[in-house]
Structures are given as structure tokens and as C-alpha cells.
């Protein structure tokens, strides 16, 4: 089934508060492929970030980050300064929406969520998406359609926080569907929902305990290596690379990962469609080895979490998300005793107004 690119529901409610919710995401497979015009297979999870907006007098945006008990306040008009920490998301969301010509209104925002930050479940994208939906709703403005909004949210991360992330997290949050994963071909992008039927198996995430901040991890360096490999190969993106022969170390291994990981996404779709969960587990393991040895984004804490999952009988386990810490994703039999701290994850609905 093709994903319909419909506009997000929006119901203006004069003088009343609005609440938006955006989910985190799990990426089943297809890691570090999004910014290489490649394939990935994420799903939105039930947990996420919600933003409540209430009309406020004056010309300011006030924000309360409830879980941190921190505040921010800035003028809606004129040049918006970037601020620090989480404030960059709010200021970036306001500035980027205004740049699209959306007329925002002064309001008071409250942000809260149940996604662990820095754990690879995309709390940053969930914050951006939820903020944009709440800011548009309180202003009685139509938000950009999902793919345009995903791009706008990605600009908030790229230009306001310095994390050169791709579109994976934002598209998963905006286009996820209950019970489904989304095969995303970043060329386009083109999206196709795939039923995530795991029969008597379950997916779980384990936080490695190594928290990472994408802007200061090796993530941006990997992106730069991919650009360098494109220059060497004379291609616009690694989606067009057919091999890694002749490339200098470590660019050859980076390219090998990207090419093989794209293939694994379609192999995973085929395994799901055939109900071959053992095959899906093997693909998770192969992806992990490639991310550890060729892409080099693993750390000892992640390796320990992967080993724990294997000891607990996982059919497959791999590092998930940007790497350099964060969470491990593993596939278990339904009756397995999950390792300590493991949390089962299921595909939930996309971002929405509540
Ligand atoms: C992070 C980024 C995504 C993607 C993944 C790796 O989650 O935000 O854009 O690059 O890492 O697949």
C-alpha cells in the first residue's frame, strides 16, 4: 500500500489550549542509509513527546520544559537567537515555521515526554514535530504536509543544533502507522507501509547506558566520510555506488556498509512478508556486524548490551540509530525472558493533535 501524503488533521480551537503528540521511533533495519539517499525500515513507537500550547498575551513564546523544570522566553518578532540545549528546538521550530510564511501567535508551551533522551529512540525529532504541530494548531494555521514538515524539522536539527541528521526520524514520527513499519526510499522520498507481523515473536530495545549527543559524536564525521567517498567515486550519492573497490581506508568500509545495508532493508521486507523471523534475526545480526566493523559506530557498552540480548536467546540484535551509544534492538521469541532493562516495542500511530 502506498503511503498517502495527506495533510495532518487540524482543528482550530479559539482561545483554548491544544496538545500535540509525536512518537519516537525504532528503526528495524537500514542504518546510516538515510543521508545516503538509501533505504530504511522504521516504525513509530507508542512513547513520545507531547507539547501543550495555550494562547498568551503580548508577543512572546514562553516555554516550560516540564521534565527538566527549565524555562525559556523570547520575542516572536525579529531575529530569533538560537539559545542553548533544548531551547534550540523551540527557537528553531518558531523561526523555521515563520520562514515558511506561517503566521504564529504568542503562546505558552509545555513540553513533556516519556522517551529517554540520547537513547537512540529519536527524542529530538519527536520534540521538533510535536512543537511544530502545536505551534501551528494554536495559530490556527495549516502545518506543512508531512514530507515538507519532516524536512523542516530536519532543518531545525541541522541548522539549530548542529546535528547533521537525515530524514529517517522525522518521517517515521510523521508517517508511522499502528501495526506497520514504513519502508522509506529516501530517493523521493517514497514511503510504503509494511505490516509488522511478528507472530509469536517480539521486538525489544535495551538502553546501553551510553548516552550520546549526535552533534558531538562521530555522526557528522561519518557523513563527511560518505561525502568524501562520493567525490572519489564520482557519484552524487552513495545510492549510486556499485562497489567500494579502489577507495582508501576507511572509506571503502563505509561504502561497503551502505551498499549492503540497503540490500538488507529489502531482504528484511521479504523476510517479514514470508513470515521468516529467523531470517529477520540473521539480518539484524549482519547489520550489527557491519555497523560495528565497517561503519565503526559501536562502543563497548553497546557490545555488552548486544551480548546480553544474545545470552537471553535473541534471534538477532543490533545497535540502533546514530550509534556511539544509545539503544540496541533485538528480536525475541514471545516466551523469552528479556534481559534486565529491555522494553518491548510495537508500532504505534503517527504524530497527531490530541
Ligand atoms: C540518527 C539520525 C538519522 C539516521 C540514523 C542512522 O537517528 O537522526 O537521520 O541517520 O541516526 O541511521
Boltz pocket constraint, residues with backbone or C-beta under 6 A from the ligand:
constraints:
  - pocket:
      binder: B
      contacts: [[A, 30], [A, 31], [A, 32], [A, 33], [A, 34], [A, 35], [A, 120], [A, 122], [A, 165], [A, 166], [A, 167], [A, 168], [A, 169], [A, 321], [A, 322], [A, 323]]
      max_distance: 6.0
